[in-house]
Amino acid sequence: MSELRSEQIVLSAPMSFHGSAVRIWKITDKSSVALKILLVCIALVAVLFAWVVVLCWYLIFGILLIPYRLTRRGQRKRKMENLRHRELMDAVQKPKE
């Protein structure tokens, strides 16, 4: 079963540990086993690098950007809610096959 578009949205900020890891980990969604193994190794290295960058970012700018990050999270959350609403309306309007 494929994911709905609203399930593919990542709410966590790109400059957070969780948000960066989830966004990078999306590259491992392949069906070929050999390709998946290679992409998992690449993703692990990329996540490690991203976490170092995020840690430096937090140490330098973290406290100053709290209001901005809260605003952006709200925008991403509203986007996900709008997509869920649109998917629900499409499901209600689509005749059963």
N, CA, C and O atoms as CSV, one atom per row, in Angstrom:
chain,resi,resn,atom,element,x,y,z
A,1,MET,N,N,0.849,-1.177,0.000
A,1,MET,CA,C,0.000,0.000,0.000
A,1,MET,C,C,0.895,1.240,0.000
A,1,MET,O,O,1.832,1.334,0.792
A,2,SER,N,N,0.608,2.173,-0.875
A,2,SER,CA,C,1.430,3.374,-0.966
A,2,SER,C,C,0.969,4.415,0.057
A,2,SER,O,O,-0.178,4.422,0.504
A,3,GLU,N,N,1.904,5.283,0.404
A,3,GLU,CA,C,1.598,6.338,1.369
A,3,GLU,C,C,0.802,7.446,0.692
A,3,GLU,O,O,0.954,7.700,-0.503
A,4,LEU,N,N,-0.044,8.096,1.475
A,4,LEU,CA,C,-0.721,9.283,0.988
A,4,LEU,C,C,0.268,10.440,0.997
A,4,LEU,O,O,1.276,10.394,1.703
A,5,ARG,N,N,-0.014,11.472,0.220
A,5,ARG,CA,C,0.905,12.614,0.170
A,5,ARG,C,C,1.045,13.275,1.536
A,5,ARG,O,O,2.119,13.771,1.875
A,6,SER,N,N,-0.037,13.288,2.329
A,6,SER,CA,C,0.035,13.919,3.649
A,6,SER,C,C,0.926,13.124,4.595
A,6,SER,O,O,1.460,13.688,5.550
A,7,GLU,N,N,1.097,11.834,4.352
A,7,GLU,CA,C,1.953,11.023,5.198
A,7,GLU,C,C,3.429,11.196,4.859
A,7,GLU,O,O,4.293,10.777,5.629
A,8,GLN,N,N,3.722,11.801,3.731
A,8,GLN,CA,C,5.108,12.003,3.318
A,8,GLN,C,C,5.690,13.303,3.844
A,8,GLN,O,O,6.895,13.529,3.738
A,9,ILE,N,N,4.854,14.157,4.408
A,9,ILE,CA,C,5.325,15.451,4.915
A,9,ILE,C,C,6.038,15.254,6.243
A,9,ILE,O,O,5.544,14.550,7.123
A,10,VAL,N,N,7.193,15.875,6.382
A,10,VAL,CA,C,7.960,15.821,7.621
A,10,VAL,C,C,7.714,17.122,8.377
A,10,VAL,O,O,8.009,18.204,7.870
A,11,LEU,N,N,7.171,17.015,9.596
A,11,LEU,CA,C,6.875,18.221,10.376
A,11,LEU,C,C,8.115,18.800,11.045
A,11,LEU,O,O,8.204,20.012,11.241
A,12,SER,N,N,9.049,17.965,11.387
A,12,SER,CA,C,10.247,18.447,12.066
A,12,SER,C,C,11.046,19.368,11.155
A,12,SER,O,O,11.093,19.174,9.940
A,13,ALA,N,N,11.664,20.355,11.749
A,13,ALA,CA,C,12.440,21.335,10.989
A,13,ALA,C,C,13.646,20.675,10.317
A,13,ALA,O,O,14.237,19.750,10.873
A,14,PRO,N,N,14.009,21.149,9.125
A,14,PRO,CA,C,15.187,20.593,8.451
A,14,PRO,C,C,16.468,20.786,9.257
A,14,PRO,O,O,17.393,19.982,9.143
A,15,MET,N,N,16.535,21.817,10.052
A,15,MET,CA,C,17.724,22.062,10.864
A,15,MET,C,C,17.535,21.531,12.286
A,15,MET,O,O,18.021,22.128,13.246
A,16,SER,N,N,16.823,20.400,12.415
A,16,SER,CA,C,16.737,19.684,13.693
A,16,SER,C,C,17.320,18.298,13.469
A,16,SER,O,O,17.454,17.856,12.328
A,17,PHE,N,N,17.664,17.618,14.542
A,17,PHE,CA,C,18.247,16.293,14.403
A,17,PHE,C,C,17.261,15.329,13.741
A,17,PHE,O,O,17.616,14.621,12.799
A,18,HIS,N,N,16.036,15.305,14.231
A,18,HIS,CA,C,15.034,14.396,13.682
A,18,HIS,C,C,14.656,14.769,12.255
A,18,HIS,O,O,14.591,13.901,11.385
A,19,GLY,N,N,14.408,16.042,12.010
A,19,GLY,CA,C,13.996,16.484,10.673
A,19,GLY,C,C,15.040,16.205,9.606
A,19,GLY,O,O,14.707,15.760,8.507
A,20,SER,N,N,16.301,16.465,9.925
A,20,SER,CA,C,17.354,16.211,8.941
A,20,SER,C,C,17.500,14.721,8.677
A,20,SER,O,O,17.692,14.311,7.532
A,21,ALA,N,N,17.410,13.906,9.726
A,21,ALA,CA,C,17.559,12.457,9.558
A,21,ALA,C,C,16.414,11.878,8.725
A,21,ALA,O,O,16.650,11.058,7.837
A,22,VAL,N,N,15.187,12.293,9.001
A,22,VAL,CA,C,14.046,11.770,8.259
A,22,VAL,C,C,14.125,12.161,6.789
A,22,VAL,O,O,13.847,11.342,5.913
A,23,ARG,N,N,14.500,13.395,6.516
A,23,ARG,CA,C,14.604,13.838,5.124
A,23,ARG,C,C,15.702,13.077,4.376
A,23,ARG,O,O,15.517,12.706,3.217
A,24,ILE,N,N,16.821,12.848,5.020
A,24,ILE,CA,C,17.918,12.116,4.372
A,24,ILE,C,C,17.540,10.648,4.212
A,24,ILE,O,O,17.856,10.041,3.189
A,25,TRP,N,N,16.872,10.071,5.199
A,25,TRP,CA,C,16.545,8.646,5.172
A,25,TRP,C,C,15.572,8.302,4.037
A,25,TRP,O,O,15.488,7.143,3.629
A,26,LYS,N,N,14.837,9.296,3.524
A,26,LYS,CA,C,13.898,9.054,2.427
A,26,LYS,C,C,14.589,8.507,1.181
A,26,LYS,O,O,13.940,7.863,0.357
A,27,ILE,N,N,15.898,8.749,1.022
A,27,ILE,CA,C,16.581,8.260,-0.172
A,27,ILE,C,C,16.724,6.744,-0.165
A,27,ILE,O,O,17.041,6.160,-1.202
A,28,THR,N,N,16.499,6.086,0.975
A,28,THR,CA,C,16.674,4.636,1.064
A,28,THR,C,C,15.425,3.869,0.647
A,28,THR,O,O,15.421,2.640,0.726
A,29,ASP,N,N,14.381,4.533,0.212
A,29,ASP,CA,C,13.135,3.868,-0.196
A,29,ASP,C,C,13.245,3.334,-1.620
A,29,ASP,O,O,12.601,3.852,-2.532
A,30,LYS,N,N,14.043,2.324,-1.805
A,30,LYS,CA,C,14.235,1.679,-3.111
A,30,LYS,C,C,13.926,0.201,-2.977
A,30,LYS,O,O,13.978,-0.345,-1.875
A,31,SER,N,N,13.607,-0.449,-4.075
A,31,SER,CA,C,13.239,-1.864,-4.021
A,31,SER,C,C,14.436,-2.798,-4.204
A,31,SER,O,O,14.425,-3.911,-3.678
A,32,SER,N,N,15.441,-2.380,-4.918
A,32,SER,CA,C,16.613,-3.219,-5.159
A,32,SER,C,C,17.427,-3.360,-3.870
A,32,SER,O,O,17.743,-2.363,-3.221
A,33,VAL,N,N,17.762,-4.596,-3.505
A,33,VAL,CA,C,18.470,-4.856,-2.248
A,33,VAL,C,C,19.878,-4.264,-2.270
A,33,VAL,O,O,20.296,-3.621,-1.307
A,34,ALA,N,N,20.611,-4.480,-3.366
A,34,ALA,CA,C,21.982,-3.968,-3.455
A,34,ALA,C,C,21.992,-2.438,-3.408
A,34,ALA,O,O,22.824,-1.835,-2.730
A,35,LEU,N,N,21.066,-1.825,-4.130
A,35,LEU,CA,C,20.977,-0.358,-4.136
A,35,LEU,C,C,20.582,0.157,-2.756
A,35,LEU,O,O,21.094,1.179,-2.300
A,36,LYS,N,N,19.670,-0.551,-2.095
A,36,LYS,CA,C,19.228,-0.126,-0.765
A,36,LYS,C,C,20.383,-0.173,0.241
A,36,LYS,O,O,20.524,0.735,1.060
A,37,ILE,N,N,21.212,-1.224,0.186
A,37,ILE,CA,C,22.361,-1.332,1.083
A,37,ILE,C,C,23.324,-0.172,0.860
A,37,ILE,O,O,23.802,0.434,1.819
A,38,LEU,N,N,23.607,0.135,-0.385
A,38,LEU,CA,C,24.494,1.256,-0.713
A,38,LEU,C,C,23.903,2.577,-0.218
A,38,LEU,O,O,24.611,3.401,0.362
A,39,LEU,N,N,22.606,2.772,-0.450
A,39,LEU,CA,C,21.965,4.026,-0.034
A,39,LEU,C,C,21.872,4.152,1.484
A,39,LEU,O,O,21.932,5.264,2.009
A,40,VAL,N,N,21.726,3.043,2.195
A,40,VAL,CA,C,21.705,3.097,3.667
A,40,VAL,C,C,23.061,3.559,4.180
A,40,VAL,O,O,23.132,4.381,5.094
A,41,CYS,N,N,24.140,3.037,3.599
A,41,CYS,CA,C,25.488,3.471,4.012
A,41,CYS,C,C,25.689,4.962,3.740
A,41,CYS,O,O,26.206,5.693,4.584
A,42,ILE,N,N,25.275,5.399,2.557
A,42,ILE,CA,C,25.393,6.827,2.202
A,42,ILE,C,C,24.535,7.679,3.139
A,42,ILE,O,O,24.964,8.741,3.589
A,43,ALA,N,N,23.319,7.205,3.428
A,43,ALA,CA,C,22.417,7.960,4.302
A,43,ALA,C,C,22.985,8.081,5.711
A,43,ALA,O,O,22.876,9.140,6.329
A,44,LEU,N,N,23.588,7.014,6.228
A,44,LEU,CA,C,24.170,7.080,7.567
A,44,LEU,C,C,25.290,8.111,7.649
A,44,LEU,O,O,25.385,8.856,8.624
A,45,VAL,N,N,26.132,8.151,6.630
A,45,VAL,CA,C,27.210,9.145,6.602
A,45,VAL,C,C,26.613,10.553,6.483
A,45,VAL,O,O,27.064,11.485,7.148
A,46,ALA,N,N,25.598,10.691,5.634
A,46,ALA,CA,C,24.962,12.007,5.450
A,46,ALA,C,C,24.275,12.469,6.731
A,46,ALA,O,O,24.338,13.650,7.074
A,47,VAL,N,N,23.616,11.544,7.447
A,47,VAL,CA,C,22.958,11.907,8.713
A,47,VAL,C,C,23.990,12.343,9.739
A,47,VAL,O,O,23.786,13.332,10.443
A,48,LEU,N,N,25.091,11.619,9.828
A,48,LEU,CA,C,26.158,11.996,10.758
A,48,LEU,C,C,26.675,13.405,10.439
A,48,LEU,O,O,26.838,14.228,11.340
A,49,PHE,N,N,26.928,13.675,9.162
A,49,PHE,CA,C,27.392,15.005,8.751
A,49,PHE,C,C,26.331,16.070,9.061
A,49,PHE,O,O,26.653,17.145,9.568
A,50,ALA,N,N,25.073,15.766,8.756
A,50,ALA,CA,C,23.993,16.729,9.010
A,50,ALA,C,C,23.873,17.025,10.498
A,50,ALA,O,O,23.637,18.169,10.886
A,51,TRP,N,N,24.033,16.005,11.333
A,51,TRP,CA,C,23.923,16.223,12.775
A,51,TRP,C,C,25.059,17.095,13.301
A,51,TRP,O,O,24.856,17.876,14.231
A,52,VAL,N,N,26.233,16.975,12.727
A,52,VAL,CA,C,27.346,17.855,13.126
A,52,VAL,C,C,27.008,19.295,12.746
A,52,VAL,O,O,27.227,20.219,13.530
A,53,VAL,N,N,26.472,19.479,11.541
A,53,VAL,CA,C,26.078,20.823,11.089
A,53,VAL,C,C,24.965,21.378,11.968
A,53,VAL,O,O,25.002,22.549,12.348
A,54,VAL,N,N,23.971,20.547,12.297
A,54,VAL,CA,C,22.860,20.991,13.142
A,54,VAL,C,C,23.360,21.364,14.534
A,54,VAL,O,O,22.923,22.366,15.099
A,55,LEU,N,N,24.258,20.580,15.084
A,55,LEU,CA,C,24.814,20.895,16.399
A,55,LEU,C,C,25.525,22.241,16.377
A,55,LEU,O,O,25.333,23.057,17.279
A,56,CYS,N,N,26.345,22.481,15.358
A,56,CYS,CA,C,27.022,23.784,15.231
A,56,CYS,C,C,26.007,24.907,15.073
A,56,CYS,O,O,26.160,25.981,15.654
A,57,TRP,N,N,24.969,24.650,14.280
A,57,TRP,CA,C,23.904,25.637,14.058
A,57,TRP,C,C,23.234,25.994,15.381
A,57,TRP,O,O,23.030,27.172,15.675
A,58,TYR,N,N,22.891,24.982,16.184
A,58,TYR,CA,C,22.263,25.233,17.476
A,58,TYR,C,C,23.169,26.030,18.402
A,58,TYR,O,O,22.712,26.939,19.095
A,59,LEU,N,N,24.441,25.692,18.413
A,59,LEU,CA,C,25.366,26.385,19.304
A,59,LEU,C,C,25.545,27.843,18.911
A,59,LEU,O,O,25.768,28.689,19.776
A,60,ILE,N,N,25.451,28.150,17.629
A,60,ILE,CA,C,25.667,29.518,17.163
A,60,ILE,C,C,24.369,30.333,17.120
A,60,ILE,O,O,24.311,31.442,17.653
A,61,PHE,N,N,23.308,29.770,16.472
A,61,PHE,CA,C,22.097,30.558,16.216
A,61,PHE,C,C,20.843,30.057,16.921
A,61,PHE,O,O,19.802,30.708,16.841
A,62,GLY,N,N,20.909,28.939,17.599
A,62,GLY,CA,C,19.719,28.260,18.107
A,62,GLY,C,C,18.755,29.110,18.896
A,62,GLY,O,O,17.561,29.121,18.595
A,63,ILE,N,N,19.225,29.810,19.876
A,63,ILE,CA,C,18.345,30.588,20.756
A,63,ILE,C,C,17.702,31.761,20.005
A,63,ILE,O,O,16.551,32.107,20.270
A,64,LEU,N,N,18.426,32.360,19.090
A,64,LEU,CA,C,17.907,33.526,18.366
A,64,LEU,C,C,16.766,33.173,17.416
A,64,LEU,O,O,15.926,34.022,17.118
A,65,LEU,N,N,16.729,31.933,16.939
A,65,LEU,CA,C,15.769,31.562,15.901
A,65,LEU,C,C,14.577,30.756,16.407
A,65,LEU,O,O,13.848,30.187,15.593
A,66,ILE,N,N,14.353,30.686,17.700
A,66,ILE,CA,C,13.220,29.926,18.226
A,66,ILE,C,C,11.884,30.443,17.689
A,66,ILE,O,O,11.064,29.627,17.268
A,67,PRO,N,N,11.620,31.750,17.681
A,67,PRO,CA,C,10.330,32.213,17.142
A,67,PRO,C,C,10.149,31.858,15.659
A,67,PRO,O,O,9.054,31.475,15.247
A,68,TYR,N,N,11.194,31.979,14.873
A,68,TYR,CA,C,11.112,31.642,13.448
A,68,TYR,C,C,10.799,30.161,13.262
A,68,TYR,O,O,9.959,29.806,12.435
A,69,ARG,N,N,11.466,29.295,14.022
A,69,ARG,CA,C,11.252,27.850,13.891
A,69,ARG,C,C,9.826,27.468,14.275
A,69,ARG,O,O,9.236,26.586,13.652
A,70,LEU,N,N,9.267,28.119,15.291
A,70,LEU,CA,C,7.887,27.827,15.678
A,70,LEU,C,C,6.912,28.248,14.579
A,70,LEU,O,O,5.928,27.555,14.321
A,71,THR,N,N,7.181,29.373,13.938
A,71,THR,CA,C,6.337,29.836,12.837
A,71,THR,C,C,6.393,28.869,11.665
A,71,THR,O,O,5.357,28.509,11.107
A,72,ARG,N,N,7.587,28.450,11.290
A,72,ARG,CA,C,7.738,27.518,10.158
A,72,ARG,C,C,7.084,26.177,10.454
A,72,ARG,O,O,6.485,25.575,9.563
A,73,ARG,N,N,7.189,25.697,11.693
A,73,ARG,CA,C,6.547,24.421,12.039
A,73,ARG,C,C,5.042,24.537,11.876
A,73,ARG,O,O,4.393,23.616,11.380
A,74,GLY,N,N,4.490,25.659,12.288
A,74,GLY,CA,C,3.048,25.881,12.116
A,74,GLY,C,C,2.649,25.865,10.650
A,74,GLY,O,O,1.598,25.330,10.298
A,75,GLN,N,N,3.481,26.448,9.790
A,75,GLN,CA,C,3.188,26.437,8.356
A,75,GLN,C,C,3.230,25.022,7.794
A,75,GLN,O,O,2.370,24.644,6.998
A,76,ARG,N,N,4.223,24.237,8.202
A,76,ARG,CA,C,4.308,22.859,7.709
A,76,ARG,C,C,3.132,22.033,8.217
A,76,ARG,O,O,2.616,21.176,7.499
A,77,LYS,N,N,2.709,22.286,9.448
A,77,LYS,CA,C,1.584,21.546,10.016
A,77,LYS,C,C,0.291,21.890,9.274
A,77,LYS,O,O,-0.510,21.001,8.988
A,78,ARG,N,N,0.082,23.164,8.961
A,78,ARG,CA,C,-1.105,23.569,8.204
A,78,ARG,C,C,-1.102,22.957,6.805
A,78,ARG,O,O,-2.152,22.570,6.293
A,79,LYS,N,N,0.075,22.871,6.187
A,79,LYS,CA,C,0.181,22.266,4.862
A,79,LYS,C,C,-0.249,20.793,4.924
A,79,LYS,O,O,-0.992,20.324,4.061
A,80,MET,N,N,0.218,20.073,5.943
A,80,MET,CA,C,-0.153,18.678,6.095
A,80,MET,C,C,-1.657,18.540,6.342
A,80,MET,O,O,-2.298,17.656,5.773
A,81,GLU,N,N,-2.223,19.403,7.184
A,81,GLU,CA,C,-3.654,19.343,7.470
A,81,GLU,C,C,-4.468,19.628,6.213
A,81,GLU,O,O,-5.489,18.979,5.984
A,82,ASN,N,N,-4.038,20.581,5.397
A,82,ASN,CA,C,-4.739,20.885,4.144
A,82,ASN,C,C,-4.687,19.703,3.187
A,82,ASN,O,O,-5.682,19.395,2.530
A,83,LEU,N,N,-3.541,19.038,3.101
A,83,LEU,CA,C,-3.440,17.861,2.243
A,83,LEU,C,C,-4.344,16.738,2.742
A,83,LEU,O,O,-4.995,16.067,1.941
A,84,ARG,N,N,-4.392,16.529,4.042
A,84,ARG,CA,C,-5.277,15.491,4.597
A,84,ARG,C,C,-6.731,15.802,4.287
A,84,ARG,O,O,-7.497,14.907,3.929
A,85,HIS,N,N,-7.115,17.061,4.421
A,85,HIS,CA,C,-8.484,17.466,4.121
A,85,HIS,C,C,-8.796,17.216,2.645
A,85,HIS,O,O,-9.859,16.691,2.313
A,86,ARG,N,N,-7.877,17.590,1.768
A,86,ARG,CA,C,-8.070,17.388,0.328
A,86,ARG,C,C,-8.186,15.890,-0.002
A,86,ARG,O,O,-9.023,15.494,-0.814
A,87,GLU,N,N,-7.347,15.066,0.629
A,87,GLU,CA,C,-7.421,13.620,0.404
A,87,GLU,C,C,-8.747,13.050,0.890
A,87,GLU,O,O,-9.332,12.189,0.234
A,88,LEU,N,N,-9.224,13.529,2.043
A,88,LEU,CA,C,-10.501,13.076,2.579
A,88,LEU,C,C,-11.643,13.468,1.648
A,88,LEU,O,O,-12.527,12.656,1.374
A,89,MET,N,N,-11.630,14.696,1.167
A,89,MET,CA,C,-12.676,15.156,0.253
A,89,MET,C,C,-12.640,14.372,-1.058
A,89,MET,O,O,-13.690,14.045,-1.610
A,90,ASP,N,N,-11.444,14.070,-1.561
A,90,ASP,CA,C,-11.331,13.259,-2.776
A,90,ASP,C,C,-11.895,11.866,-2.551
A,90,ASP,O,O,-12.561,11.313,-3.426
A,91,ALA,N,N,-11.627,11.292,-1.371
A,91,ALA,CA,C,-12.130,9.947,-1.064
A,91,ALA,C,C,-13.640,9.943,-0.944
A,91,ALA,O,O,-14.289,8.983,-1.360
A,92,VAL,N,N,-14.213,11.000,-0.384
A,92,VAL,CA,C,-15.667,11.080,-0.228
A,92,VAL,C,C,-16.333,11.275,-1.594
A,92,VAL,O,O,-17.377,10.677,-1.858
A,93,GLN,N,N,-15.758,12.088,-2.449
A,93,GLN,CA,C,-16.351,12.393,-3.738
A,93,GLN,C,C,-16.145,11.312,-4.781
A,93,GLN,O,O,-16.927,11.200,-5.725
A,94,LYS,N,N,-15.084,10.507,-4.616
A,94,LYS,CA,C,-14.785,9.457,-5.594
A,94,LYS,C,C,-15.764,8.303,-5.419
A,94,LYS,O,O,-15.922,7.790,-4.311
A,95,PRO,N,N,-16.422,7.891,-6.497
A,95,PRO,CA,C,-17.349,6.754,-6.371
A,95,PRO,C,C,-16.577,5.469,-6.121
A,95,PRO,O,O,-15.466,5.292,-6.619
A,96,LYS,N,N,-17.181,4.569,-5.339
A,96,LYS,CA,C,-16.528,3.286,-5.052
A,96,LYS,C,C,-16.487,2.441,-6.313
A,96,LYS,O,O,-17.454,2.374,-7.072
A,97,GLU,N,N,-15.345,1.800,-6.518
A,97,GLU,CA,C,-15.172,0.997,-7.728
A,97,GLU,C,C,-15.238,-0.476,-7.417
A,97,GLU,O,O,-15.112,-1.304,-8.319
